[in-house]
């Protein structure tokens, strides 16, 4: 018989059970009105909302959570 507790989801206090509070660094490829097209380290592209960060430029590195930029980490290179 298997251990029933092994299949339970456990969350540490202060962390989101849905998204695990994960932030992903992404490179800005193109800036659009209120959003940007960004790529992660595996070159997967994603539209990212920019409502929470100031102006961004092509080549900036953003910290992205759930499709929303939460910090501008500055220009790469």
NORPE-V535014 format. One line per field, one symbol per residue. psi: psi as a letter, one per 30 degrees, with the letter a starting at -180 (. if undefined). A space follows every 50 residues. Layout:
# NORPE-V535014
psi: ???
This chain:
# NORPE-V535014
psi: kljffffkkkkkkgkkfefghkkkkkkkekkljgllklkafggkkkkkkg fflakllkflkkjkkhgkkfkjflkl.
